[in-house]
């Protein structure tokens, strides 16, 4: 094990990841009549192998006769006790080629840089002190999952020889945790415990840990990795977003499990206790928190920017496995209570319907001073693309926290879900439909932010008024630049929900939606010399591009699309949880128990 003294978890179970490019074993039978009796035992052995390991044979016949192209959305019986969903090898291969088009361009022009600019063919780092491998580490597990061995080998070599966290500059606690720490931990597991990744993860986590040294235990939003010291943000001193505080638990808990060191677990767990104790009367989280006081700061309530992953991680410790657990166990009742409370409040306060086609969407609440000087909340029909994670998350939660039996069927039968589970499932399905409707643009790509029509918006008198939603400020005068809301930043949230929904239902409609999004990305965001770039206005065709490819495009968007078209044996949802940056972490039975209930 590493020189840092990390202890390999005794008795830990590894889940072998099926590689997309692993060719099925093709037995070469002996044809000579003189060896007939020798071939019979070999044939029996081969048949027994495929009986107990049917996946290679299934994948071979899928590719040979095109079974996956004719999949009729009915659950497919499997030899074992779970439903097997076969790969669409043609579409999976297309996504793989697009991934290579992006990764190889980055590797050619900017290997090791935190960010990539495909049009200018340049890389850049997040600080003047240098980078910390954001792009490389964020993409490691994508390379592993897709079976790109040569590319992965070069990336691993860079991590082993070049990755250095001793950088005297401020880095986002949140982004560093979900992208770099999460990426290292996922790569560690998928590599069958390559020690270099755990060594780097421990080094990084120990540099981050001082951010929890506040009066409340809520973490500072920024960290100087060389100084090992937390800092307030420059833009919002004294405050942290609820996403920044509440999206660290999965990574630090798994690291505690691997190292048998409770310190990481306890720091992250305490944050959730502070957030539960700070509960607002309506049960929803304001975007900002006062760090030292450990209380919510008067600010907007949103499921989008600065809040989204907090709600995603509420499901984390309570959603998978026979113990209804992601990275925890069912003794941690307070996570269940927080999740149920939040979903109830979302339905009571934020879920709305569009006026024309009855599309389900989530709104935001804005605090205002009322006429008598009291506090009021104004409902705003604004939905970020980021909110589109929620459809799949609600469906997943319905089959875990809202299930009467475990595991549930694929798709679940009505009698298998509680009343709240049924509610969450239906809301999730409808929200995915709305998010797909948001792709009804000139490019087929969804804008960053939309506003839904309400009776008071005054748009009915306008010619060609949009029936359900619109991009604010999209009516441009000549020479005006498109608004920020109109861009598509290669975000993954909708395809994330499509992946989860397909795995939970087997309904091919979700693959069809994913393929349309993939084709739109190919047509409008692809840079011919390598890489993909942000689309500035989704209603411009042909599209204009901004010279930036976010790390999450390779870590999340293309990974989710690849998994959507791969078989359900690759990163199965009953064995893995994916963090908010799509890094798969294995489900485990923890030895450390919660201090709260």
N, C-alpha and C positions, 0 to 999 in steps of 0.2 A: 504494500500500500504506500501511499505518498509519504514524503518526508515530513509533511505537516502533521502527521500522526493520525490521519483519518482512519477509522476502522471500517472495514468492509462489513456490511450488515450480514450477520450470520443467518443462514437459512433463507436469504432473499431469493425470490423467484424471478426468473427472467422470462419475458415473453418474446419469443422469436418473431421478428418482423419479417413478413414475406416481402421479398424484393421483386419489384416489377420486372426486372430483366433476368431473374433467375429462370433459366430454361427448365421445363419439366424433364425429369429423367426419362430418357428414351431407351428402354432395354433392347439390347441387340441379341436376339435369340439365335441359338446355334441351329443351323439348318441341316447339317449333315446327318444322314440317317444313322451313321455309326455312333453319333453322340445323342441320339434321341432320348435315351433314358437319363442322360446327364441333364438334358434341357428341362425335363419335366419338373424336378425339384426347383430349378431356377425359376420356372414360370410360376409355380405355386408361391414361391417366396415373393416374387414381384406382385402377384395378385394380393397377397396378404399385406404387402407394403401399402398398396394403393387403397386397400380396404380401410386400413387404420390411418392413412394419410391421404385423403381423397383430393385435397386442394390442387396439387400439380396436375392431376388428370383432368379435373374440372376445368382448370384454366386452359389446358391444351385444347379440349373440345370446344370451349367457348370461342377461342380464337379460330379454330378450324371450321366450325359450322356456323359461326356468327350468332350463337344462342343469345348473347347479351343484346344484340341489335333487335331481337324479336321478343324481348322480355315484356310480358303483358301486365306488369305491376302486381301480379299475385305473388304472395310469399312462396319462395322456392324451398321445398323440403330439403333438408340436409341430413347426411348420415348421422351427425351428432345432434345434440339437443338444442341447437340454435338455428335460426333461419339464416341461410347463406344467400348473399346477394352477389351475383357474378360480375365480373369486370366487363366494361365496354372497351375492348382493347384498342379499337381504332381511335376513339376520342381520347382515351388515356395517353396514347402515343402522341397525339397532337399537342396535348398540354405539356408533355415531357419535352417535345421539340421547342416549344415556346419558352419553357424554363431554361433550356440550354442556350437559346438565343439571347436571353437576358443575362444569365450567369457568366457565360463565356465572354461577353462584352465587358462586364465588370472586371472579371479576372484579367482580361487583356489590358484594360486601361487604368484600373484603379485598385488592384488587389491590396486589401488591408485598410483601405479608406472607409470611414464611417458611412459616407453617402456616395451616390453615383449620379452623374449628370450625363445621360447617354447622347444627347445631341452634340455637346462640346467634347465628349469622350474624356471626361475628367472626373476625378474623385475629390472629395473634400472631407475634412474632419469637423467634429462638433466643437472643438476648442482649439485655441492657439497652442496649447500644450501637447496636442496630438490626439489621436483617436484611440479607441479601445475596442476596435474590431467589431463595431456594431453590425455591419453588413455580413462579415464572414461568419460570426458566431450565430447571428440570427438565422442563417441559412443552412447551417450544418445539418440539422435533422431533415430538412427538405432533401438534401443530397443523399442522405442515408435512406430515407423512405422511398425515393425514386430510383434507388439502385445505381446511382452515378458514381461508381467506385473510383474511377481515375480522378474526377473532379473533387470528390470527397477526400481522397488521399492528399491532394495538394492543399486543400483547405485545412486538413488536420495538421499538416506539416507547418503551415503558417501559424496556427494556434500554438503548437508546441515550441516553435522557435522565435516567434515575433510578438505574440500577444503579451502586453505589459500593462498593468493597471496602475502603475506608480506615476500618475499624471496629476500635476498640481493645478487643477482647474475644476470648475463646477460642472457636474453632470446631474441629470435628472435621476432622482432616486427611483422613481416609477419606471421610466424607460429603461434604465440600466438593469433593473430587476427583471422586468418581463422579457426583455430582448436578450440580454447578455447572460445573466444568471440562469434564466429559464432555458436559454439555448444550450448552455454548457451542461446543465443537468439532464436535459433531454438527450443530448449527444452521448452523455455518459451511459445512460440506460440503453439506448439503441445500439451502441458499440459493444454491448455486453461488458460494460464497466472498464473501459479504457481509463487508466488512472490519471492521465494528463488532464482530462476534463474535470474530474473531481478536485484535483489539486488547484486548478484555476478557479473553480467555483468557490472553494473555501477561501482562497485568497481574496476574491472579489467580495464575498459576503462579509468577511471580517472587516474589510475597508468600509462597507456600507453600514454595519451595525451601529456606529455612533449616532446615526440619524435618529434613533429611538430615544436618545438621552434628552428628553424634554420633560417638562413638569407633568404633562398628561400622559406621556408615552406615545402620542401621535408623532409620526416621523417628520423630520424636516424634509421639504420637497427637493432639496439639492444636497449634493455631497461632494466634497473634495477628496478624491480617492487617495492622493498622496498624503494629505494631512490626516486622513481618517476622521473627518469632522463634518457634521451636518450644518447646513446654512438655510436661512430663509430665502425665498425667491425674490428676485429683483422687482418683478412686476407686482407681486401681491405679498409684501412683507408681513409676517405674522400669520399668514393664512396658508392653508393647503387645500387642494381640491379633494373631494371625497373619493375620487378615483385614485389619486396619488396615495392616499392613506389606506384605502381598503382593497388594494389590488397587489398585495405582497404575500398573501398567506400561503398560497399553494407552493411557491418556490421555497420559502423559508421552512415550511413544514417538511417538505421532501428532503431538504438538506439535513434537517435534524434527524430524520429517519436514517439517512445514509451514514451520518457521522456518529450517531448515538449521542449527540450533543444537544441538550434541551434549549440552549440559549437562543437559538434562532427561532424555534417553535414558540417559546414563551413571549418573545418580543412581538411577533406577528399576532399571536393570539390576544395579547393585551389590547392591541389596536381595536379588535372587533368588540371587546368588552366595553371600551370607551365609546365606540359608536353606538352600541346598543343602549348604554346608559344615557346617551345624549339624544335619544329618540324625540322627534318633534310630534306634536299632537296628531298630525295627519298621517304619520308613519312613513313619510317620504324624506329623502335626504336632500338638503340644500347643497348647492354645488360647492360651497366653501365652508371650511372649518377653521375656528380659531385654535391654533396649535397648542399654545400653552394652557389655555382654559379647557381644552377638550370638549368644546361645545360648537354647535352649528352657528355659523355666521349668517346674518340675514342676507340672503342671496337667492337667485333663481333656483327653481326645482326643474330638473331636466333628466331625461334618460340618455341624452346625447353627450356632447363634449364635456369633459371634466367629471362625468358621473357614470358613464355607461358601464365600465368594467367593475365598478363597485357592486352593481346589481348582478353582474355575471358571476362574481366571486362569492356572493351570498349562496348561490346554488352549489358552489365548489365543494364545500365539506359535507354536503348532504345529498348527493345526487346519483351515485352509481354503485351498483353491486347489490348483493343480497342483503348487505347491512345498510342499504341506502346511503352509501358513503362514497365520496370522490377521493379525498385524501385524508379521511378521518374515520370515525365510527359513530354508531348510532347513539352512543352515550352523550354526544355533544348536542344536546337538545336545543341549546340557545341558538345554534346556527339554523336549525329548522324553524324556530320561532321567528328569527329575523327574516328569513326567506318568505315564510307564509305571510308575515305582517306586511312586507314590502309588496308582494304580489296582490294582496287584498287592497292595499292603498293605491296601487297603480290602476286597478280596475275601478276603484271608487272615484278617483280624482283625475286621472290622465287619459284614459281610453275614451276616444270619441269616434264619431262616424261622419264621413263626408256628406255634403248636402245632396249631391246628385246620384252617385252610384253606391252610396252607403259603404264606402271603403273604411275599414277600421284603421285608425292611426293613434299615435300618442302625442299629446300636447305638452306644453310647458306651463309652469306657474311662475308668475313674476310678482314679487312683493311690491306693494304700493301703499301710500298713506291714504286712508279713507277720508271722506268728507268730515267726519267727526274726530279726525286725528288718529284713529285706530288703524291697525294693520289689516289690509285686505290683500287678496291674491287674485291677480288677473290671469285668466286662462288664455294662452296664446297658441294658435293652431300651427305650431312650428315643429317639424320633425327632421332631425339630422339623419343623414345616411348611416351614421354610427348606430342609430337605434335599431337598425335592421338585424343586429345580432339577436334581438329579443325574441323574434319569432321562433327560431330554433331552440333557444334557451328555454322558453316556456314549454315547448313540446317535450324537451328532455326532462324538465322539472316535473311535468305531468306524469311521465312514466317512472319517475323515481320517487319524489316526495308525495305525489298524488296517486300512487298506485296501491291497490288493495292486494296485489300479489306480486311476487318477484321470481323470475323476470316476467314482464308483460309480453303479450304477443306482438308480432310485427305484421300489420299495425295493431295497436291495442284494441281489444274488444271493449265495448262500453261498460260491461260489468266489471272490468278490471281496474277502473279508475274511480276515485272518489268524486264527489260533486265538484270540489275545487279543482281536482285534476282534469275533469272533463272541461270545465271552464277554461283553464289555462291552455289545454290542448287546442280548443277551438279558437281562442284568441291568437295563439301562435300560428295556426294555419292561416287565419285571415290576415295577420300582419305580414306574413310572407307574400301573400297575394298583393297587398298594398305596395310592398317594397318592389315587387316585380312590375307593378303598374308605374312606379317611379322611373322605370327604364323606358317608358314610352316617350322618348325624345328623338331628335333627329339623328343621333348617333347610336341609340339603343343603350346608352350608358346613363346611370342615375346621377343626378346632381348632388352636391355636398349637402344642401339644405333645401327643403321645400316648405311652403306654407299651404295649408288646406283652406278651401273656401268656407266662409261662414256668412250668414245673412247680412252681417253688418259691414262687409268689406267693400261695398259700393261698386262691385265689378259687374253686376247684372246688366247694367246699361252699356257696358263696353261691347263693341263688336268682337265676335270670336272669343268671348270670355272662356277661360278654361273651366271644364265642368267640375273638377275635383281639387286640383292643386296647381300651384304655379311657383316659378322661381322669382323671388322678389328682386326688382330692379332689372329684370331681363329685357324690358322694353328699352332698347338702347337708342340714343340719338347718334347720328353719324360721328365717328371718331371716338366715341366713349368706349372704355374698357369694360369687359364683362364683369359682373359682380363676383365676389368670392363664392357665393352660393352656387354658381352655375358650373363649377369645375367638377371633374371626376379625377380623384387622386390615386386611382388604382386600388381603391379600398376593398377589403374582403368581406364586410359584414353580411351582405346579402348571400354571397356564395357559401359563407360559413353556415347560415341557416339552411340553405338548400342541401348542403352535405348532411347536416344533422337530420333534417326532415326525411331525406331519402333513406338514411340508415334506419330510421324509426318506422318507416311506412313501406318501403320497397316500391313506392309509387314512382313510375318513370317520368311523371310530369316534372319532378324536381331536377332530373337529369336534363330534360329538354330545356328548362329555364336556364340551367347552368351553361349549357352549350350555346345558347343565344348570347349570353353575357360574354362568354369566351370569344365568340366570333366577333362581337362588337369591339372588344379589346384589341383583337388582332387587326381589325380593319382600321381603327382610329387611333390607337395608342402605340402601335409598334413603330420603332425607329429602325429604318432599313439597315443601318450599319451595326445594329446591336442594341438591345435593351428596349424598354418601354418608358413612356413619359406621361405626365399629367395632362389630361385634356382640359383646356382652359374654359371652354363653353360647350356643354353637351348638346346644345341646340345649333351649333355650327357644323355644317357638313359641306366640304371637308373640314376636319377639326384642326385647330391650332394647338400646339403643344408647348408646355413649360418644361424646361430642361432639368427635370428631376425624376428619379425613380426611387421611391421610398423602399426601405428594407422590407416593409410588410408585404410588398407585392410578391416577393419571392418566398418569404417566410409564411405568409398566410394565403393570399389570393390564389396563387398558382398551386400551392399545396392543397388547399381545400378543393379546388377544381380537380386536381389529380386524384385525390381520395374519393371525390364524388363519382368518378368514372372507374375507380379501382374496385376490387372485390371487398366485401365486408371483412375479410380476414386481415386486411392491412389496417392497423390501428383500430381494432374493434372497440366499440364504445363501452363494452362491459369489462374491458381490461385497462383502458386508458382514459385520462381526462386531458383535454388540451387547454393550456393556459390561454390568457387573453391575446397572446401573440402566436397562438397555434402551435406551441411546443408541447408535444405529448409527454405526459408524465404517467408512470404506471400506478395503478391503484394498489394500495398496500394496506395491511392491517397494522396500524401504528402501535408501538409499545408505550408511547407517551400519551397520557390521558389528559383531557381537558380539566382545567381548574374551575370551569364555570358550568352552569347548567341552566 
